[in-house]
Amino acid sequence: MAKDKGAVKVIEPVTLDTPIKRGDTEITQVYVKKPNSGSLRGTSLTDLMGMDVVGLMKVLPRITNPSLTEVEIQNMDPADLVQLGSELVGFLLPKSALPGYQED
């Protein structure tokens, strides 16, 4: 989850319950970066906020590192999809809706 450390946002990796095999490589952690509006094209914000699987499959390949493919997301453990989707939804919420937010 992204944590605010002063003026710097620290992005922490999501550790997958079920690693993704890509050739000889095993992906155990994925970073989710904050999407810009272009990364959300072709989806509905309402669908993303509800963690609609089709919407997540469109957006996550655009904002994950390593960049996951749509097929990898389709074959992913549902618990891992929920983790990645939760990270995405966290970026869509206004700061005032986040736990621990305090105005200066």
Buried (B, 14 or more C-beta within 10 A) or exposed (E): EBEEEEEEEEBEEBEBEEBBEEEEEEBEEBBBBBBEEEBBEEBEEEBBBEBBBEBBBBBBBBBBEEEBBEEBBEEBEEEBBBBBBEBBBBBEEEEEEEEEEEEE
